[in-house]
Amino acid sequence: MNNEELKEYLNEVKSKVDGTPKNVAAQTKLSKQKYSFSNFSFSEQLIIWDYIWNNSPDEWTRMQSYLFLDSCIKDKNLLVESWGKIKNWQKRVDNWGDCDALSKIYTKILKSCIAI
């Protein structure tokens, strides 16, 4: 995936976020809709969501990356696979909502690693 494609995916997500009320319930509902890349493999989607997390202009767009991972939380293998990318997401955390959300994912991953 090249940088231009990643920018297009970011713009797609941002456009949908901008057209949705800025509250957790509405954003969660939005995350259940399909994006043009929703049928890609988990690894490919993770590259896109990582790009969106690290380059999104606002917390609401960034939240969609978290919600993608949250939808995978029951699959321990997918979460563990994501660690290499998302372990640095904490660098963009600047509010309690992001902190709480990301700590939920990190905790689940760490518990999965202990169980392996």
VMD Tcl script that builds the backbone (N, CA, C; Angstrom):
set m [mol new atoms 348]
animate dup $m
set s [atomselect $m all]
$s set {name element resname resid chain x y z} {
  {N N MET 1 A 0.849 -1.176 0.000}
  {CA C MET 1 A 0.000 0.000 0.000}
  {C C MET 1 A 0.896 1.240 0.000}
  {N N ASN 2 A 0.588 2.157 -0.888}
  {CA C ASN 2 A 1.410 3.361 -0.928}
  {C C ASN 2 A 0.759 4.494 -0.125}
  {N N ASN 3 A 1.518 5.543 0.067}
  {CA C ASN 3 A 1.080 6.662 0.898}
  {C C ASN 3 A -0.186 7.331 0.353}
  {N N GLU 4 A -0.309 7.414 -0.965}
  {CA C GLU 4 A -1.493 8.041 -1.569}
  {C C GLU 4 A -2.753 7.230 -1.269}
  {N N GLU 5 A -2.640 5.910 -1.341}
  {CA C GLU 5 A -3.788 5.060 -1.014}
  {C C GLU 5 A -4.171 5.237 0.452}
  {N N LEU 6 A -3.181 5.276 1.315}
  {CA C LEU 6 A -3.453 5.443 2.742}
  {C C LEU 6 A -4.133 6.781 3.013}
  {N N LYS 7 A -3.708 7.829 2.329}
  {CA C LYS 7 A -4.353 9.144 2.473}
  {C C LYS 7 A -5.804 9.087 2.020}
  {N N GLU 8 A -6.068 8.353 0.924}
  {CA C GLU 8 A -7.450 8.215 0.438}
  {C C GLU 8 A -8.322 7.509 1.477}
  {N N TYR 9 A -7.778 6.463 2.100}
  {CA C TYR 9 A -8.542 5.756 3.127}
  {C C TYR 9 A -8.798 6.662 4.325}
  {N N LEU 10 A -7.811 7.430 4.708}
  {CA C LEU 10 A -7.992 8.391 5.800}
  {C C LEU 10 A -9.088 9.381 5.443}
  {N N ASN 11 A -9.075 9.904 4.235}
  {CA C ASN 11 A -10.103 10.856 3.803}
  {C C ASN 11 A -11.487 10.219 3.768}
  {N N GLU 12 A -11.558 8.955 3.382}
  {CA C GLU 12 A -12.839 8.232 3.378}
  {C C GLU 12 A -13.409 8.158 4.794}
  {N N VAL 13 A -12.572 7.744 5.735}
  {CA C VAL 13 A -13.023 7.615 7.125}
  {C C VAL 13 A -13.379 8.987 7.695}
  {N N LYS 14 A -12.523 9.981 7.465}
  {CA C LYS 14 A -12.777 11.329 7.973}
  {C C LYS 14 A -14.092 11.877 7.435}
  {N N SER 15 A -14.363 11.643 6.163}
  {CA C SER 15 A -15.607 12.120 5.549}
  {C C SER 15 A -16.826 11.512 6.244}
  {N N LYS 16 A -16.770 10.213 6.527}
  {CA C LYS 16 A -17.889 9.558 7.213}
  {C C LYS 16 A -18.008 10.052 8.654}
  {N N VAL 17 A -16.873 10.233 9.314}
  {CA C VAL 17 A -16.887 10.737 10.689}
  {C C VAL 17 A -17.472 12.144 10.729}
  {N N ASP 18 A -17.065 12.972 9.786}
  {CA C ASP 18 A -17.557 14.355 9.747}
  {C C ASP 18 A -19.071 14.431 9.527}
  {N N GLY 19 A -19.635 13.408 8.883}
  {CA C GLY 19 A -21.071 13.382 8.640}
  {C C GLY 19 A -21.864 12.682 9.724}
  {N N THR 20 A -21.209 12.378 10.827}
  {CA C THR 20 A -21.829 11.640 11.921}
  {C C THR 20 A -21.735 12.475 13.198}
  {N N PRO 21 A -22.779 12.453 14.037}
  {CA C PRO 21 A -22.691 13.198 15.301}
  {C C PRO 21 A -21.455 12.797 16.102}
  {N N LYS 22 A -20.897 13.752 16.797}
  {CA C LYS 22 A -19.668 13.536 17.573}
  {C C LYS 22 A -20.010 13.081 18.987}
  {N N ASN 23 A -20.458 11.842 19.064}
  {CA C ASN 23 A -20.668 11.199 20.352}
  {C C ASN 23 A -20.316 9.722 20.196}
  {N N VAL 24 A -20.023 9.068 21.288}
  {CA C VAL 24 A -19.518 7.695 21.245}
  {C C VAL 24 A -20.533 6.749 20.617}
  {N N ALA 25 A -21.806 6.886 20.949}
  {CA C ALA 25 A -22.821 5.980 20.397}
  {C C ALA 25 A -22.877 6.070 18.874}
  {N N ALA 26 A -22.894 7.278 18.347}
  {CA C ALA 26 A -22.962 7.467 16.890}
  {C C ALA 26 A -21.692 6.972 16.213}
  {N N GLN 27 A -20.551 7.231 16.833}
  {CA C GLN 27 A -19.281 6.797 16.244}
  {C C GLN 27 A -19.136 5.270 16.288}
  {N N THR 28 A -19.647 4.650 17.341}
  {CA C THR 28 A -19.629 3.193 17.428}
  {C C THR 28 A -20.512 2.594 16.339}
  {N N LYS 29 A -21.674 3.171 16.141}
  {CA C LYS 29 A -22.572 2.709 15.075}
  {C C LYS 29 A -21.892 2.872 13.714}
  {N N LEU 30 A -21.233 3.983 13.505}
  {CA C LEU 30 A -20.516 4.217 12.250}
  {C C LEU 30 A -19.455 3.149 12.026}
  {N N SER 31 A -18.754 2.757 13.064}
  {CA C SER 31 A -17.666 1.785 12.924}
  {C C SER 31 A -18.156 0.423 12.438}
  {N N LYS 32 A -19.435 0.150 12.578}
  {CA C LYS 32 A -19.993 -1.126 12.141}
  {C C LYS 32 A -20.336 -1.113 10.648}
  {N N GLN 33 A -20.292 0.063 10.030}
  {CA C GLN 33 A -20.525 0.167 8.585}
  {C C GLN 33 A -19.269 -0.244 7.843}
  {N N LYS 34 A -19.446 -0.561 6.588}
  {CA C LYS 34 A -18.313 -1.002 5.765}
  {C C LYS 34 A -17.594 0.193 5.148}
  {N N TYR 35 A -16.287 0.071 5.072}
  {CA C TYR 35 A -15.455 1.009 4.331}
  {C C TYR 35 A -14.993 0.292 3.062}
  {N N SER 36 A -14.415 1.012 2.146}
  {CA C SER 36 A -13.967 0.387 0.896}
  {C C SER 36 A -12.902 -0.676 1.146}
  {N N PHE 37 A -12.254 -0.633 2.292}
  {CA C PHE 37 A -11.187 -1.571 2.614}
  {C C PHE 37 A -11.595 -2.620 3.654}
  {N N SER 38 A -12.866 -2.670 3.991}
  {CA C SER 38 A -13.329 -3.563 5.061}
  {C C SER 38 A -13.166 -5.048 4.746}
  {N N ASN 39 A -13.070 -5.398 3.487}
  {CA C ASN 39 A -12.915 -6.810 3.118}
  {C C ASN 39 A -11.457 -7.213 2.936}
  {N N PHE 40 A -10.531 -6.302 3.198}
  {CA C PHE 40 A -9.109 -6.625 3.138}
  {C C PHE 40 A -8.775 -7.554 4.308}
  {N N SER 41 A -7.631 -8.196 4.230}
  {CA C SER 41 A -7.192 -9.047 5.338}
  {C C SER 41 A -6.981 -8.191 6.591}
  {N N PHE 42 A -6.940 -8.853 7.729}
  {CA C PHE 42 A -6.709 -8.128 8.977}
  {C C PHE 42 A -5.401 -7.354 8.911}
  {N N SER 43 A -4.352 -7.985 8.416}
  {CA C SER 43 A -3.039 -7.330 8.346}
  {C C SER 43 A -3.078 -6.072 7.487}
  {N N GLU 44 A -3.780 -6.138 6.353}
  {CA C GLU 44 A -3.888 -4.965 5.482}
  {C C GLU 44 A -4.708 -3.862 6.142}
  {N N GLN 45 A -5.799 -4.261 6.787}
  {CA C GLN 45 A -6.625 -3.271 7.481}
  {C C GLN 45 A -5.848 -2.625 8.625}
  {N N LEU 46 A -5.036 -3.415 9.310}
  {CA C LEU 46 A -4.253 -2.879 10.418}
  {C C LEU 46 A -3.284 -1.801 9.925}
  {N N ILE 47 A -2.693 -1.998 8.767}
  {CA C ILE 47 A -1.814 -0.981 8.178}
  {C C ILE 47 A -2.591 0.310 7.963}
  {N N ILE 48 A -3.801 0.189 7.446}
  {CA C ILE 48 A -4.645 1.363 7.179}
  {C C ILE 48 A -5.040 2.039 8.481}
  {N N TRP 49 A -5.509 1.255 9.455}
  {CA C TRP 49 A -5.952 1.849 10.722}
  {C C TRP 49 A -4.790 2.452 11.498}
  {N N ASP 50 A -3.619 1.854 11.373}
  {CA C ASP 50 A -2.435 2.426 11.998}
  {C C ASP 50 A -2.118 3.783 11.365}
  {N N TYR 51 A -2.197 3.856 10.063}
  {CA C TYR 51 A -1.959 5.125 9.367}
  {C C TYR 51 A -2.986 6.169 9.828}
  {N N ILE 52 A -4.241 5.756 9.910}
  {CA C ILE 52 A -5.302 6.682 10.322}
  {C C ILE 52 A -5.053 7.156 11.754}
  {N N TRP 53 A -4.706 6.247 12.655}
  {CA C TRP 53 A -4.430 6.645 14.039}
  {C C TRP 53 A -3.315 7.681 14.092}
  {N N ASN 54 A -2.256 7.424 13.352}
  {CA C ASN 54 A -1.072 8.282 13.423}
  {C C ASN 54 A -1.180 9.565 12.609}
  {N N ASN 55 A -2.162 9.661 11.723}
  {CA C ASN 55 A -2.262 10.824 10.844}
  {C C ASN 55 A -3.614 11.526 10.874}
  {N N SER 56 A -4.527 11.043 11.692}
  {CA C SER 56 A -5.851 11.660 11.731}
  {C C SER 56 A -5.775 13.069 12.318}
  {N N PRO 57 A -6.579 13.971 11.767}
  {CA C PRO 57 A -6.547 15.342 12.244}
  {C C PRO 57 A -7.349 15.572 13.527}
  {N N ASP 58 A -8.119 14.577 13.950}
  {CA C ASP 58 A -8.957 14.777 15.133}
  {C C ASP 58 A -9.182 13.454 15.858}
  {N N GLU 59 A -9.604 13.565 17.100}
  {CA C GLU 59 A -9.793 12.376 17.934}
  {C C GLU 59 A -10.957 11.509 17.469}
  {N N TRP 60 A -11.964 12.104 16.824}
  {CA C TRP 60 A -13.112 11.321 16.376}
  {C C TRP 60 A -12.739 10.404 15.219}
  {N N THR 61 A -11.903 10.878 14.328}
  {CA C THR 61 A -11.423 10.031 13.230}
  {C C THR 61 A -10.498 8.957 13.788}
  {N N ARG 62 A -9.631 9.342 14.690}
  {CA C ARG 62 A -8.722 8.393 15.335}
  {C C ARG 62 A -9.512 7.302 16.072}
  {N N MET 63 A -10.642 7.677 16.647}
  {CA C MET 63 A -11.452 6.723 17.395}
  {C C MET 63 A -11.864 5.525 16.531}
  {N N GLN 64 A -12.037 5.732 15.244}
  {CA C GLN 64 A -12.435 4.631 14.377}
  {C C GLN 64 A -11.370 3.532 14.355}
  {N N SER 65 A -10.100 3.899 14.483}
  {CA C SER 65 A -9.023 2.897 14.557}
  {C C SER 65 A -9.189 2.043 15.809}
  {N N TYR 66 A -9.427 2.704 16.916}
  {CA C TYR 66 A -9.648 1.975 18.165}
  {C C TYR 66 A -10.865 1.057 18.033}
  {N N LEU 67 A -11.955 1.562 17.461}
  {CA C LEU 67 A -13.177 0.770 17.358}
  {C C LEU 67 A -12.981 -0.449 16.455}
  {N N PHE 68 A -12.125 -0.310 15.442}
  {CA C PHE 68 A -11.788 -1.477 14.617}
  {C C PHE 68 A -11.137 -2.552 15.489}
  {N N LEU 69 A -10.147 -2.162 16.267}
  {CA C LEU 69 A -9.478 -3.136 17.138}
  {C C LEU 69 A -10.427 -3.690 18.187}
  {N N ASP 70 A -11.276 -2.843 18.720}
  {CA C ASP 70 A -12.231 -3.287 19.730}
  {C C ASP 70 A -13.152 -4.366 19.161}
  {N N SER 71 A -13.461 -4.277 17.859}
  {CA C SER 71 A -14.319 -5.283 17.238}
  {C C SER 71 A -13.601 -6.628 17.118}
  {N N CYS 72 A -12.292 -6.630 17.251}
  {CA C CYS 72 A -11.487 -7.856 17.151}
  {C C CYS 72 A -11.084 -8.395 18.516}
  {N N ILE 73 A -11.573 -7.782 19.576}
  {CA C ILE 73 A -11.062 -8.063 20.916}
  {C C ILE 73 A -11.253 -9.514 21.355}
  {N N LYS 74 A -12.196 -10.218 20.764}
  {CA C LYS 74 A -12.417 -11.610 21.164}
  {C C LYS 74 A -11.443 -12.565 20.496}
  {N N ASP 75 A -10.758 -12.099 19.463}
  {CA C ASP 75 A -9.785 -12.942 18.774}
  {C C ASP 75 A -8.390 -12.602 19.290}
  {N N LYS 76 A -7.922 -13.375 20.227}
  {CA C LYS 76 A -6.644 -13.100 20.884}
  {C C LYS 76 A -5.488 -13.068 19.886}
  {N N ASN 77 A -5.525 -13.938 18.899}
  {CA C ASN 77 A -4.432 -13.982 17.928}
  {C C ASN 77 A -4.345 -12.686 17.122}
  {N N LEU 78 A -5.495 -12.133 16.721}
  {CA C LEU 78 A -5.484 -10.877 15.976}
  {C C LEU 78 A -4.949 -9.742 16.837}
  {N N LEU 79 A -5.356 -9.718 18.083}
  {CA C LEU 79 A -4.877 -8.662 18.971}
  {C C LEU 79 A -3.366 -8.760 19.183}
  {N N VAL 80 A -2.881 -9.954 19.415}
  {CA C VAL 80 A -1.446 -10.133 19.613}
  {C C VAL 80 A -0.702 -9.733 18.333}
  {N N GLU 81 A -1.262 -10.091 17.176}
  {CA C GLU 81 A -0.661 -9.709 15.893}
  {C C GLU 81 A -0.583 -8.193 15.744}
  {N N SER 82 A -1.532 -7.489 16.324}
  {CA C SER 82 A -1.585 -6.031 16.186}
  {C C SER 82 A -0.551 -5.299 17.052}
  {N N TRP 83 A 0.001 -5.969 18.049}
  {CA C TRP 83 A 0.855 -5.308 19.031}
  {C C TRP 83 A 2.010 -4.545 18.392}
  {N N GLY 84 A 2.670 -5.125 17.412}
  {CA C GLY 84 A 3.814 -4.470 16.783}
  {C C GLY 84 A 3.484 -3.089 16.238}
  {N N LYS 85 A 2.270 -2.920 15.759}
  {CA C LYS 85 A 1.835 -1.627 15.219}
  {C C LYS 85 A 1.299 -0.702 16.312}
  {N N ILE 86 A 0.435 -1.228 17.162}
  {CA C ILE 86 A -0.304 -0.338 18.056}
  {C C ILE 86 A 0.408 0.001 19.357}
  {N N LYS 87 A 1.531 -0.645 19.622}
  {CA C LYS 87 A 2.215 -0.344 20.883}
  {C C LYS 87 A 2.664 1.109 20.946}
  {N N ASN 88 A 2.804 1.744 19.808}
  {CA C ASN 88 A 3.201 3.154 19.779}
  {C C ASN 88 A 2.021 4.116 19.704}
  {N N TRP 89 A 0.805 3.600 19.650}
  {CA C TRP 89 A -0.358 4.477 19.579}
  {C C TRP 89 A -0.458 5.377 20.801}
  {N N GLN 90 A 0.068 4.917 21.913}
  {CA C GLN 90 A -0.022 5.707 23.150}
  {C C GLN 90 A 0.653 7.070 22.994}
  {N N LYS 91 A 1.539 7.207 22.019}
  {CA C LYS 91 A 2.211 8.490 21.813}
  {C C LYS 91 A 1.242 9.590 21.372}
  {N N ARG 92 A 0.096 9.212 20.820}
  {CA C ARG 92 A -0.884 10.201 20.375}
  {C C ARG 92 A -2.010 10.420 21.385}
  {N N VAL 93 A -1.954 9.736 22.491}
  {CA C VAL 93 A -3.003 9.868 23.501}
  {C C VAL 93 A -2.859 11.218 24.199}
  {N N ASP 94 A -3.944 11.993 24.140}
  {CA C ASP 94 A -3.919 13.314 24.770}
  {C C ASP 94 A -5.213 13.624 25.511}
  {N N ASN 95 A -6.005 12.563 25.773}
  {CA C ASN 95 A -7.240 12.773 26.528}
  {C C ASN 95 A -7.611 11.462 27.237}
  {N N TRP 96 A -8.482 11.588 28.225}
  {CA C TRP 96 A -8.862 10.421 29.027}
  {C C TRP 96 A -9.586 9.366 28.206}
  {N N GLY 97 A -10.395 9.782 27.239}
  {CA C GLY 97 A -11.127 8.819 26.416}
  {C C GLY 97 A -10.194 7.907 25.648}
  {N N ASP 98 A -9.194 8.503 24.980}
  {CA C ASP 98 A -8.205 7.703 24.249}
  {C C ASP 98 A -7.424 6.809 25.213}
  {N N CYS 99 A -7.074 7.357 26.351}
  {CA C CYS 99 A -6.302 6.612 27.348}
  {C C CYS 99 A -7.083 5.382 27.813}
  {N N ASP 100 A -8.329 5.571 28.187}
  {CA C ASP 100 A -9.147 4.456 28.664}
  {C C ASP 100 A -9.363 3.415 27.575}
  {N N ALA 101 A -9.659 3.889 26.358}
  {CA C ALA 101 A -9.929 2.974 25.255}
  {C C ALA 101 A -8.693 2.137 24.926}
  {N N LEU 102 A -7.577 2.791 24.779}
  {CA C LEU 102 A -6.354 2.087 24.406}
  {C C LEU 102 A -5.877 1.155 25.518}
  {N N SER 103 A -6.053 1.562 26.753}
  {CA C SER 103 A -5.625 0.687 27.854}
  {C C SER 103 A -6.446 -0.597 27.876}
  {N N LYS 104 A -7.693 -0.535 27.451}
  {CA C LYS 104 A -8.529 -1.740 27.363}
  {C C LYS 104 A -7.921 -2.731 26.375}
  {N N ILE 105 A -7.505 -2.233 25.215}
  {CA C ILE 105 A -6.902 -3.090 24.186}
  {C C ILE 105 A -5.543 -3.614 24.670}
  {N N TYR 106 A -4.718 -2.730 25.204}
  {CA C TYR 106 A -3.385 -3.143 25.678}
  {C C TYR 106 A -3.502 -4.215 26.755}
  {N N THR 107 A -4.425 -4.053 27.673}
  {CA C THR 107 A -4.628 -5.020 28.746}
  {C C THR 107 A -5.026 -6.374 28.176}
  {N N LYS 108 A -5.938 -6.372 27.213}
  {CA C LYS 108 A -6.380 -7.615 26.595}
  {C C LYS 108 A -5.216 -8.323 25.900}
  {N N ILE 109 A -4.380 -7.554 25.206}
  {CA C ILE 109 A -3.221 -8.133 24.526}
  {C C ILE 109 A -2.249 -8.736 25.547}
  {N N LEU 110 A -1.951 -7.985 26.585}
  {CA C LEU 110 A -1.002 -8.463 27.596}
  {C C LEU 110 A -1.518 -9.723 28.297}
  {N N LYS 111 A -2.815 -9.764 28.576}
  {CA C LYS 111 A -3.402 -10.969 29.179}
  {C C LYS 111 A -3.293 -12.142 28.226}
  {N N SER 112 A -3.484 -11.875 26.934}
  {CA C SER 112 A -3.378 -12.955 25.937}
  {C C SER 112 A -1.959 -13.487 25.859}
  {N N CYS 113 A -0.978 -12.597 25.947}
  {CA C CYS 113 A 0.426 -13.023 25.878}
  {C C CYS 113 A 0.811 -13.857 27.088}
  {N N ILE 114 A 0.287 -13.517 28.228}
  {CA C ILE 114 A 0.576 -14.275 29.445}
  {C C ILE 114 A 0.001 -15.684 29.340}
  {N N ALA 115 A -1.165 -15.788 28.670}
  {CA C ALA 115 A -1.835 -17.068 28.547}
  {C C ALA 115 A -1.178 -17.975 27.511}
  {N N ILE 116 A -0.312 -17.407 26.661}
  {CA C ILE 116 A 0.296 -18.205 25.580}
  {C C ILE 116 A 1.408 -19.073 26.117}
}
mol reanalyze $m
mol bondsrecalc $m
mol representation Tube
mol addrep $m
